[in-house]
Amino acid sequence: AVPNGATQVANADLAPSRARQVELGYRTQTASGLVLDASVFHLEFSDQVGTAALPGGRSSLINVGRSVHRGLEAAARQELLRPGAGRTASLQLYANALLLDASFRAGAFAGRRPQYAPRHLVRTGLLFSRGPGLKAGLSGTFVGSSYADDTNTDQRRVPAHAVWDLTAEWRVPGTAVRVIGG
């Protein structure tokens, strides 16, 4: 483990973390261009490495215990407009969701949620392209609340939030120059 700040140290007797993951999923695609994808997963860490506060504003990387992350992921993508028959434009609508149950089961933080593990996360958007010269996308990400530390302190709570992104890329005809904005 490598400390990631001037006030952080690594515990001298840090044990290696181990993880086991099992995932089962299903994917299908219809003739109309609808793609559906779903999976369930179970991820278990033993001796997970995390951060513990020390006096004087310092922190230490330590083995924080055993955590279990399990959940469901689902996604759908529909082609609303496909290239073909003289048409170069395409338009896709997509959405995906994650439902997560994550907690420490043993160790110093037993019963708490691991850092940056929201209970849900949803992404959706539209993607447009016209040939190789123009691409645009509008996407939204909706994230449930989480914590920025394994101790789940109120000062380090990350509130639920949404982020919208609008991006575009245009290739200047006859050149290798691309103009990208977001």
N, C-alpha and C positions, 0 to 999 in steps of 0.2 A: 504494500500500500504506500502511496506517495501522498504526503500532506498537500492540500491544495491552497494553503494560505499561510501567511507569516505567523499567525497565532495558533496554528494547528500542528500537533505532533502525532506520530504513530506509536502505538503501544508496542513495547519491545517483545511481548509474548503473543503477538497477533497470530491466530491460527488461520489456515486457509479456509475460505468458504467453499461449500459444495452445494450444487444445485441439481435437482432432478425435475424433469418436466415431462408431462404426458399431455398430448393434444389429440383430439379426434375432430375431424371436420368433414364437410360435404360441400361440393361445388357443382352447380349446374348452369347450363346456358340454353336459352330457348332460341328458336328460329327467329323470333322477333328482335333479338339482340339484348334480351334481359339476362344479366348474369347475377346469380344469387350465391352467396358464400356464407357458411355458418360453421363455427367451431366452439368446442368447450375445451378448457385447459385447466391443468393443476400444476403449479410450480411450487416447489418446496426448497427453501434454503436452510442449511445448517451452518452454524457459526457465521451468520451474515455479518459483514463488516459495516459499521455505521459510526456515527459521531456522538460523543458524550462531552458535555460541558465540563470545564475545569475552572477552578477559581481564577480570578483576574482576567476574565474574558477570553481565556484560551480554550481549546478543545482538543480532544484526542480521538484518533481512529481506534476503535475497539471492536471486538466481537460482541454484537448486541443480542444474539440469540437465534432462535429458529423462527422463520416466518413462512407463512403459507399464502400463496396468491392463487385464487381460482376464479374462473369467470366464463363469460360467454362473449364471443365476438360475432357480429353479423354484418354483412355488406350486401348492397344491391347497386347495380349499375345498368342504366338503360340507354341505349343509343336512340336518341330522338330523331336524329338526322344522320344518314350514312352517305359517304361518298359513293358515287356510281352514277351511271347513265348521264354522263356529262356534268355531274355535280361534283365539286371538289370540297365542299363544306361538310363538316361533321359537328354534331352537338351531342354531348353526353351529360346525363344527370346521374349523380352518384350520392350515396349515403352509406356511412358505416358507423357502428356503435360498439362500445365496449362496456360491459357491466362487470365490475370487479369487486370481489370480496377479498381483502388482504389484511392480515393481522400477524403480529408476533404471537407465537404460541408458547414460547419458553424464553427465558433469559431476562435481562434487566428491564426490557420494555414489553414484557408479556401483557397482552390485552390491548396494546396500542397499534395504530396503523403505521406501516412503513412510510417513510417520506415520499412525497410526490406520487401517491397512489390514490387517485380520486375514485369514488364509487362508480362514476360513469363518465364517458367521454363520447361525444357524437361529432362526426364531421359530415358535411354535405356540401354539394356544389355543382356548378355547371362548367363544362369545358367545351370551348368552341375552337375549331381550326378550319382554315381555308387553305388547302394545299400546304406546301412547305413554308410559305411566306408569312402566315399570320396565325397566331395562337393567342387565346385569351381565356382567362378562368376567373370565376368568382367562387370563393369557398368560405364556409363558416365552420368554426370549431367551438364547441360548447363543452366546457370542462367543469366537473363537480369540484367542490372544495377539497383541499388536501392540506398536508402540513409540510413545511420545508425542513423539518427535523424529525427524528424518530421518537423524541420525547413528547411530541404533540402539544407543544406549548402554544398558548394563545397568541403570543407575540410572533410566532412563526407560522401562523395559519394563513394559507393561501385561499382567498375566497373563490367561490364559483365565478366563472367568467366566460365571456364569448369573445372571439376574435374573428373579424371578417377580413378577407384578403381579396384584392382585385389585382390581377397581374396580366400583362400583355407582352407579346414578343412579335416584332415585325422585322422581316429581313428586307433590307434595301435592295430592290430589284437590280440584278446584274452585278452585285458585289457580294463579298463575304461579310459585310457589316450587318450587325443585328442591333436593333434598338429594343431594350428591355426595360419595362417599368413595372412598379408594383406599389 
